[in-house]
Amino acid sequence: MFDFLDEQADKHQITDPDVRHTWKSNCLPLRFWVNVIKNPQFVFDIHKNSITDACLSVVAQTFMDSCSTSEHKLGKDSPSNKLLYAKDIPNYKNWVERYYSDISRMPAISDQDMSAYLAEQSRLHLSQFNSMSALHEIYSYITKYKDEILSALQKEEQTRRQRLRSKLEQVIDTMALTS
């Protein structure tokens, strides 16, 4: 996903590293991990009382500050939750930068490896997933936005090379015949 964001930044000639950093922070750490930190009951079978909620909010805020590119000016009127980890935030910011840097240096995953991984995950969780229901939901979405999706697939060079538009049209035609 981060490679895709970097490709989009290159494509649109966005050279500001803060923009790239913010995109990456907003798509994974801030949208996913902050939600899990603040709402552990989404993942674990627990009750979150008000004290736990307050503590988790401080941790989540610290995490959000660690992903930020801006410097926070703290003073005597700053909230105590910001002051609590103020000395640690620069170190945490370095960790986040190093995380993004380490990911950018990783080799790209080939389409073949990704397909093999997804096939294996599908096989492992076959009994836990209603694929027909999922296909119906995807088909409903695709038929609703068919023109926009097909147009977008035609505009992108990589999707044209993979002939995704014609493949999707075949799927739509097949689904229309069976429904």
Backbone bond lengths (Angstrom), bond angles and torsions (degrees), N, CA, C in turn:
res aa  C-N    CA-C-N  psi(-1)  N-CA   C-N-CA  omega(-1)  CA-C   N-CA-C  phi
1 M - - - 1.444 - - 1.533 109.70 -
2 F 1.332 115.62 -40.32 1.465 118.42 179.48 1.528 111.34 -65.92
3 D 1.337 116.51 -35.72 1.464 119.73 175.86 1.526 110.23 -61.66
4 F 1.326 116.50 -42.03 1.458 120.94 178.14 1.529 110.22 -60.50
5 L 1.333 117.32 -44.15 1.470 120.29 179.68 1.527 110.77 -63.23
6 D 1.322 116.86 -40.24 1.471 119.86 177.12 1.528 111.20 -64.87
7 E 1.334 116.42 -40.26 1.472 120.07 177.22 1.522 111.10 -61.79
8 Q 1.318 116.36 -41.91 1.466 120.04 179.01 1.528 111.04 -65.69
9 A 1.320 116.77 -39.50 1.464 119.88 177.45 1.523 110.00 -63.11
10 D 1.334 117.10 -43.13 1.467 120.39 177.56 1.525 110.50 -63.11
11 K 1.324 115.90 -44.91 1.461 121.12 -178.13 1.528 111.19 -59.60
12 H 1.325 116.44 -38.10 1.468 120.73 -177.60 1.528 112.38 -99.17
13 Q 1.332 114.65 13.52 1.471 122.30 175.58 1.527 112.41 55.38
14 I 1.317 115.67 43.25 1.462 121.45 175.85 1.520 106.97 -95.93
15 T 1.310 115.53 109.39 1.461 120.55 -175.29 1.521 113.30 -103.42
16 D 1.306 117.20 -10.17 1.467 121.13 -179.22 1.532 109.57 -67.12
17 P 1.346 117.99 114.88 1.469 119.69 -178.40 1.526 112.64 -63.75
18 D 1.323 117.85 -25.81 1.467 120.19 178.32 1.528 111.27 -66.50
19 V 1.330 116.91 -34.63 1.462 120.15 178.54 1.525 109.35 -66.03
20 R 1.319 117.01 -46.34 1.462 120.90 179.01 1.534 110.69 -60.79
21 H 1.323 115.22 -44.58 1.467 121.05 179.36 1.531 110.31 -60.47
22 T 1.317 116.67 -44.08 1.465 121.65 -178.80 1.524 110.81 -65.38
23 W 1.321 117.49 -41.55 1.466 120.61 177.16 1.526 110.25 -57.75
24 K 1.327 115.18 -48.34 1.461 119.83 -178.03 1.526 110.75 -64.46
25 S 1.309 116.64 -41.64 1.463 120.03 179.46 1.525 111.35 -64.69
26 N 1.323 116.27 -39.61 1.463 119.62 -177.91 1.521 112.99 -72.64
27 C 1.338 117.61 -26.19 1.470 117.59 -176.09 1.517 113.19 -87.05
28 L 1.312 119.25 -28.87 1.465 118.56 -177.45 1.526 112.23 -120.37
29 P 1.305 119.41 -67.06 1.472 117.47 -174.90 1.521 114.08 -61.38
30 L 1.312 117.02 -45.72 1.460 118.61 -173.63 1.523 113.33 -80.91
31 R 1.308 118.46 -33.25 1.467 120.57 179.97 1.523 112.36 -82.22
32 F 1.320 117.04 -35.82 1.457 120.22 -175.72 1.533 112.06 -99.87
33 W 1.337 116.38 -62.09 1.463 119.70 -171.07 1.522 113.35 -66.66
34 V 1.310 118.58 -37.81 1.467 119.43 178.20 1.526 109.35 -64.22
35 N 1.307 117.47 -38.40 1.462 121.49 177.58 1.531 111.02 -63.18
36 V 1.319 116.91 -41.92 1.469 120.43 178.67 1.528 110.78 -68.35
37 I 1.333 116.60 -40.45 1.469 119.89 179.10 1.528 110.73 -63.15
38 K 1.315 116.73 -46.48 1.459 120.56 -177.67 1.529 113.15 -74.95
39 N 1.308 117.25 -22.12 1.470 121.33 -176.31 1.524 111.75 -131.11
40 P 1.315 117.94 64.95 1.471 119.46 -177.78 1.526 112.70 -61.81
41 Q 1.323 116.63 -20.13 1.466 119.86 178.87 1.524 111.64 -67.08
42 F 1.342 118.17 -14.78 1.458 120.69 175.06 1.529 111.02 -69.91
43 V 1.335 116.01 -27.72 1.460 121.33 -174.88 1.526 111.75 -109.06
44 F 1.330 115.70 -37.70 1.461 120.96 -176.19 1.528 110.19 -113.93
45 D 1.297 114.56 151.23 1.463 120.34 178.88 1.530 108.49 -83.75
46 I 1.330 116.15 78.44 1.455 121.38 -178.31 1.519 110.22 -135.57
47 H 1.313 113.69 161.58 1.467 120.01 172.03 1.528 106.69 -103.43
48 K 1.302 116.59 132.27 1.462 121.63 -179.64 1.528 108.17 -104.75
49 N 1.341 116.37 111.13 1.456 119.15 178.80 1.530 110.23 -84.34
50 S 1.303 117.57 175.65 1.471 121.32 -173.90 1.527 112.65 -66.07
51 I 1.327 118.04 -33.24 1.472 120.49 178.53 1.526 109.73 -68.19
52 T 1.319 115.62 -45.99 1.462 119.92 177.63 1.518 110.46 -61.44
53 D 1.329 116.73 -41.56 1.460 121.17 178.82 1.521 110.92 -59.58
54 A 1.321 117.09 -43.93 1.469 120.92 179.44 1.533 111.22 -63.72
55 C 1.323 116.28 -42.42 1.470 120.14 179.39 1.527 111.24 -64.98
56 L 1.318 115.96 -43.17 1.461 119.85 179.64 1.525 111.21 -66.80
57 S 1.312 117.12 -31.64 1.469 120.37 176.73 1.525 110.81 -64.79
58 V 1.328 116.99 -37.76 1.469 120.75 177.10 1.523 109.95 -65.37
59 V 1.319 116.61 -44.20 1.474 120.63 179.08 1.529 109.64 -62.90
60 A 1.326 116.86 -44.76 1.468 120.50 -179.68 1.527 110.63 -63.26
61 Q 1.321 117.62 -41.59 1.468 120.98 179.07 1.530 110.45 -64.05
62 T 1.317 116.78 -39.78 1.467 120.68 177.33 1.523 110.09 -62.85
63 F 1.326 115.72 -42.33 1.463 120.44 178.03 1.533 110.62 -62.19
64 M 1.328 116.66 -43.95 1.472 120.60 179.10 1.526 110.47 -63.16
65 D 1.328 117.40 -42.61 1.465 120.94 178.11 1.527 111.26 -63.56
66 S 1.324 116.33 -33.23 1.471 120.70 179.37 1.518 111.77 -69.01
67 C 1.301 117.07 -27.34 1.465 121.75 179.55 1.519 112.93 -89.32
68 S 1.304 116.56 -7.84 1.460 120.88 -177.69 1.525 110.88 -78.18
69 T 1.316 116.12 149.13 1.468 120.07 176.57 1.523 111.36 -95.46
70 S 1.318 116.96 -13.45 1.464 119.29 -178.25 1.523 110.55 -88.41
71 E 1.312 114.76 153.21 1.466 120.98 177.76 1.518 108.65 -87.55
72 H 1.308 116.11 134.16 1.457 120.90 179.83 1.520 108.99 -94.70
73 K 1.302 116.17 122.26 1.456 121.82 177.48 1.523 107.70 -85.48
74 L 1.302 115.78 115.80 1.448 120.29 -179.14 1.527 110.16 -107.13
75 G 1.297 114.94 144.40 1.453 120.82 178.52 1.513 109.91 -145.71
76 K 1.326 115.42 -169.93 1.464 119.38 -177.13 1.535 112.40 -66.10
77 D 1.329 117.33 -21.60 1.457 120.96 -179.84 1.528 113.17 -92.73
78 S 1.328 117.41 1.03 1.464 120.90 -179.45 1.522 109.80 -68.36
79 P 1.340 116.37 148.00 1.470 118.99 178.69 1.527 110.87 -62.71
80 S 1.313 115.22 148.17 1.469 119.68 -176.65 1.527 111.97 -62.52
81 N 1.339 117.43 -32.61 1.463 118.63 179.42 1.526 111.88 -65.39
82 K 1.338 117.36 -28.20 1.475 120.47 176.69 1.525 110.22 -77.16
83 L 1.314 116.44 -34.78 1.465 120.72 -178.68 1.524 112.06 -74.11
84 L 1.319 116.91 -28.81 1.457 121.97 -174.88 1.532 112.43 -55.79
85 Y 1.327 117.22 -44.41 1.469 121.41 -177.43 1.525 112.37 -113.19
86 A 1.319 117.51 17.43 1.467 120.99 -175.05 1.530 112.69 -56.49
87 K 1.316 117.58 -39.47 1.465 119.68 -179.02 1.529 112.40 -72.59
88 D 1.315 116.20 -23.59 1.465 120.56 -177.51 1.528 113.44 -87.83
89 I 1.307 117.09 -22.94 1.465 121.56 -174.79 1.534 112.45 -55.36
90 P 1.341 120.80 -46.67 1.479 118.08 179.49 1.530 112.71 -56.74
91 N 1.323 116.74 -38.92 1.462 119.96 177.77 1.526 110.60 -66.07
92 Y 1.325 116.63 -41.95 1.462 120.42 178.22 1.527 111.28 -64.32
93 K 1.327 116.48 -37.54 1.472 119.97 177.93 1.526 110.03 -61.86
94 N 1.325 116.08 -40.05 1.467 119.55 177.11 1.520 110.82 -62.36
95 W 1.323 117.45 -38.41 1.463 120.91 178.09 1.519 110.27 -63.11
96 V 1.307 117.09 -42.84 1.470 120.80 179.72 1.532 109.87 -63.67
97 E 1.330 116.71 -45.64 1.475 120.69 177.44 1.521 110.70 -58.33
98 R 1.323 116.47 -44.71 1.466 120.39 -179.64 1.529 110.49 -65.01
99 Y 1.323 117.62 -37.91 1.467 122.31 177.29 1.526 110.40 -59.41
100 Y 1.337 116.91 -49.32 1.466 120.50 179.45 1.529 110.57 -64.45
101 S 1.308 116.63 -39.63 1.461 120.67 179.37 1.532 111.16 -65.42
102 D 1.332 116.67 -43.98 1.465 120.58 178.72 1.531 110.97 -61.18
103 I 1.319 116.99 -40.53 1.463 120.24 178.81 1.529 110.41 -64.91
104 S 1.326 117.05 -41.11 1.473 119.50 -178.14 1.527 111.58 -65.71
105 R 1.342 117.82 -25.88 1.461 121.10 179.23 1.522 112.74 -85.54
106 M 1.321 117.23 -10.28 1.471 119.95 179.36 1.527 109.50 -70.16
107 P 1.322 116.66 147.34 1.468 118.26 176.59 1.523 110.19 -67.29
108 A 1.316 115.31 146.81 1.461 120.62 179.30 1.524 109.35 -67.56
109 I 1.299 115.99 146.93 1.458 121.35 176.91 1.522 107.38 -85.40
110 S 1.325 115.96 128.76 1.459 119.37 -179.19 1.521 110.07 -71.40
111 D 1.314 115.43 156.87 1.462 120.59 176.82 1.528 110.53 -59.33
112 Q 1.331 115.33 -36.75 1.461 120.43 -179.18 1.537 110.70 -65.45
113 D 1.351 116.73 -44.90 1.464 120.20 178.57 1.530 111.01 -64.94
114 M 1.325 116.14 -40.01 1.464 119.56 179.44 1.523 110.20 -65.07
115 S 1.311 116.97 -42.41 1.465 120.35 178.29 1.527 111.11 -62.43
116 A 1.331 116.16 -41.81 1.463 119.98 179.22 1.524 110.53 -64.50
117 Y 1.320 117.04 -41.92 1.460 120.97 179.01 1.530 110.88 -63.63
118 L 1.320 116.56 -46.02 1.459 120.05 -179.58 1.529 111.41 -64.98
119 A 1.324 116.88 -37.35 1.465 120.64 177.23 1.525 110.15 -63.70
120 E 1.313 116.78 -41.82 1.468 120.66 178.94 1.529 110.69 -65.26
121 Q 1.330 117.23 -43.01 1.467 120.51 177.78 1.528 110.42 -62.86
122 S 1.303 115.80 -40.18 1.461 120.49 178.42 1.526 110.33 -61.63
123 R 1.324 116.22 -43.92 1.463 121.13 179.73 1.528 110.67 -64.23
124 L 1.337 117.07 -42.43 1.458 121.14 -177.77 1.529 112.70 -66.03
125 H 1.311 116.12 -31.20 1.466 120.33 -174.47 1.530 112.55 -113.88
126 L 1.295 116.11 23.60 1.463 121.99 -176.05 1.529 112.59 -55.47
127 S 1.309 116.41 -42.74 1.466 119.41 -176.52 1.530 112.74 -78.78
128 Q 1.320 117.49 -10.15 1.467 121.06 -176.61 1.517 113.22 -98.91
129 F 1.300 117.58 2.34 1.455 120.83 -170.31 1.517 109.71 -134.81
130 N 1.313 115.97 129.96 1.460 120.35 177.79 1.531 107.43 -91.80
131 S 1.310 115.72 91.13 1.465 120.63 -174.47 1.528 112.11 -65.95
132 M 1.306 117.99 -32.79 1.465 119.49 179.49 1.529 111.05 -66.26
133 S 1.305 115.88 -39.63 1.460 119.98 177.80 1.530 110.02 -65.45
134 A 1.327 116.48 -42.99 1.461 120.54 178.78 1.528 110.79 -63.11
135 L 1.321 116.67 -43.77 1.462 120.35 178.58 1.527 111.52 -61.55
136 H 1.318 116.34 -40.05 1.461 120.42 178.34 1.533 110.34 -62.45
137 E 1.333 116.68 -43.18 1.465 120.14 179.56 1.534 111.14 -64.09
138 I 1.308 116.30 -42.79 1.470 120.20 178.37 1.518 110.33 -64.52
139 Y 1.324 116.12 -44.56 1.464 120.27 179.44 1.528 110.80 -61.16
140 S 1.314 117.43 -42.12 1.470 120.65 178.36 1.519 110.78 -60.29
141 Y 1.314 116.03 -42.33 1.470 120.58 178.90 1.525 110.58 -65.38
142 I 1.319 115.95 -45.82 1.463 120.65 -178.05 1.528 111.37 -63.29
143 T 1.314 117.01 -43.18 1.466 118.08 -179.98 1.527 111.09 -66.58
144 K 1.301 117.02 -32.91 1.471 120.27 179.54 1.534 110.95 -67.83
145 Y 1.342 116.72 -38.51 1.461 121.19 -176.17 1.525 112.35 -116.23
146 K 1.319 116.59 29.90 1.461 123.12 -173.90 1.531 112.80 -52.61
147 D 1.320 117.54 -52.75 1.471 120.58 -175.95 1.529 111.86 -61.58
148 E 1.321 116.35 -44.33 1.465 120.28 -179.58 1.520 111.45 -64.64
149 I 1.333 116.47 -42.15 1.468 120.60 -178.89 1.524 110.49 -66.32
150 L 1.324 116.75 -47.19 1.467 119.83 -179.62 1.522 111.29 -63.28
151 S 1.305 116.82 -39.28 1.463 120.82 177.67 1.527 111.09 -63.37
152 A 1.327 116.24 -43.76 1.467 120.30 179.35 1.526 111.08 -64.03
153 L 1.332 116.78 -39.19 1.464 120.33 179.01 1.521 111.36 -66.17
154 Q 1.321 117.50 -30.59 1.462 121.10 179.48 1.529 111.32 -76.22
155 K 1.322 117.90 -28.18 1.469 121.48 -175.86 1.520 113.27 -77.06
156 E 1.316 117.76 -33.92 1.459 121.67 -175.50 1.528 110.79 -81.17
157 E 1.315 115.81 132.36 1.466 121.06 -178.00 1.529 112.38 -62.55
158 Q 1.324 116.52 -44.86 1.465 120.01 -177.64 1.526 111.49 -64.73
159 T 1.321 117.61 -40.03 1.466 119.75 179.66 1.524 111.11 -71.44
160 R 1.340 116.87 -29.65 1.473 119.40 175.42 1.523 109.96 -67.28
161 R 1.341 116.76 -42.10 1.466 120.30 179.46 1.523 111.26 -61.38
162 Q 1.303 116.60 -35.16 1.464 120.37 -179.11 1.528 112.00 -88.50
163 R 1.320 116.06 0.20 1.472 123.06 178.35 1.533 111.27 55.40
164 L 1.328 116.07 41.11 1.454 120.11 -176.83 1.526 112.64 -68.38
165 R 1.334 116.69 -31.25 1.465 118.30 178.99 1.525 110.63 -61.94
166 S 1.336 116.43 -49.94 1.468 118.68 -177.72 1.531 111.00 -66.97
167 K 1.322 116.96 -34.53 1.465 119.57 177.95 1.525 110.55 -65.59
168 L 1.327 116.12 -41.62 1.464 119.21 178.89 1.527 110.57 -67.19
169 E 1.330 117.06 -38.88 1.467 119.79 177.49 1.525 110.73 -61.02
170 Q 1.338 117.00 -38.75 1.460 120.64 177.13 1.525 110.97 -63.17
171 V 1.325 116.12 -42.17 1.473 120.33 178.70 1.519 109.93 -63.03
172 I 1.326 116.76 -44.76 1.474 120.81 -179.98 1.530 110.62 -60.94
173 D 1.326 115.59 -44.44 1.471 119.68 179.02 1.530 111.21 -63.12
174 T 1.300 117.10 -43.76 1.472 121.43 179.82 1.526 110.70 -63.50
175 M 1.339 116.13 -44.53 1.461 120.23 179.88 1.520 110.71 -64.84
176 A 1.318 116.42 -38.11 1.484 119.97 179.93 1.526 110.59 -64.50
177 L 1.337 117.01 -35.89 1.455 120.28 179.55 1.519 112.23 -70.09
178 T 1.316 116.89 -36.45 1.471 120.74 -175.97 1.523 112.17 -83.73
179 S 1.317 117.85 -18.46 1.470 118.94 -179.38 1.491 110.09 -96.58
